[in-house]
């Protein structure tokens, strides 16, 4: 035998030995692969040891994926047949992955589970996980949008709290504008975000899309009126017609009083505490959205992340145990303490760490009034068009009517495939795609 | 030709193919095949539904082309790209030539040091560069607006104003890329025989006349190469707007490739994305042929 051959044989023998050891050592061990996104993916690792201790025989391997790459990576993994056992998914992505048939329907597990019951969750949030009557995800943490405002500026304009209806809200903004003058504003509605016009439309009862979500309904009166309400804030100088890029540092400007209100989400609870200077720390508060009429609060978006099982995983039973573990109120609270992400289990909100802070309690009120955006894979694409067309109208590039007509045209084109699929399913007597 | 000669020829041909095979194989696998697949894909409506259930992919003929060519977004992206190519391309070549002339000047010391400095942006990661440039472009605290202030010029919202965003991107791209062409020009300048300059000087030619009648004609082949590669490269505009503006504001920096990326990898409308790729290939090819034709016409 020549030297290289000897070497090769030795390496092979060593490998065989190693493989043998592994099999022997891990007789009953199930290894779960979990993909967590962004900060959550980083932090969830701290919850794993307790799970592994209480569930001998199951090991969880967490892979952290940055949010910006997550969508592509998950899709690529699905196409390549290398999806994990379970993953965190932004809840607006669920319809898309259901359309791909990548996710396992969770009905059998939920039916047998005592820990995870639909009634334990905010109804609007739960509904974002249900496609055609079947749940595909379990809410992990939740988010929504509401108003952060400067109490002192509102008080100077004669308002001790934020009004609850649109007309009063509008009057309050006018009062603030009179108070602060030409170079400051009542509210900041970033033009690079779609959430603001969409929320106002939803509050006014617009379904956004019609005909089983196969056509745009943006020219219908419900959205049209809300859109006018939105644009009027820019036309009348209550809101600066700018995006986040042009504001550069939202916290600085909020502290300086450049605007008195801003529509944003729970991640800013922590950021405001960290970044605002001490002198305005007591001067800000959160408030639920006003509604177009007396029904208060006005609805907002049902956001957040869900935990999903992949259809191709052979370890779904073990993976479900991990979902149950992460859904227990105790773990939800630990997770809240680590990340600041708001718990999806309503029971966890009784804990003093959440109930004691009035700014957080407001989120609970708002979360009881949230609705899902249309549950179709194309929604994100449509939302982007809403943002673009709204920005055009708010910057005065096109009149409101043309912006909405263009938007409906865009949506018509985007949903062509969906209409074809619906027609085909109807012909064959199947359910909606 | 004798039978023996023919046999030798055949053997030679076989050897030639054998030597060519690895290269041809690679080109076939990594170029011809993907291009053909892209061409086929552009005739279907392959999308996110088709990934889950392949039977929902339809052969749609030229419908993607019709849809793309009637989409105002595509035309806007094409306009933005042409703006970038027609303004940024020549600007970058002129800056490269200027830098090369400076480096070539006999009076300059520390030539290799400057060459390295000018070349550094080319090899720096764009994402890192973009962070610094975002600060330079900041409307209120940025250095660029501060500098404009010295001349009494008002602040410009570089990346937030639809009118200024593309000039901002062009400025960044030119700064980032001029070093590469500069090196090619430096090599080109070095190959112009010194005697020509001497002869011109003796004939009493001024510096400008020497540049006009000796340097420029001497660089003609270099210009052709630089022109074509720069144009092809600039048609592929992607990373700069991707990291600086995400195509905004108001889509004013969305290039064709950025739009293609969005359609393909964000929305998974592979059919439309492939269509855009084919169209861009045709446009780039036309541009390259035009340049070659112009040069040939000049020479004739």
Interface residues (C-beta under 8 A of the other chain):
Chain A: X71 X72 X75 X78 X79 X96 X99 X100 X101 X102 X192 X242 X243 X245 X246 X248 X377 X378 X380 X381 X388 X391 X392 X395 X397 X413 X417 X420 X421 X433
Chain B: X45 X47 X48 X49 X51 X52 X53 X56 X58 X67 X138 X139 X140 X141 X157 X159 X160 X245 X248 X249 X250 X251 X265 X266 X267 X268
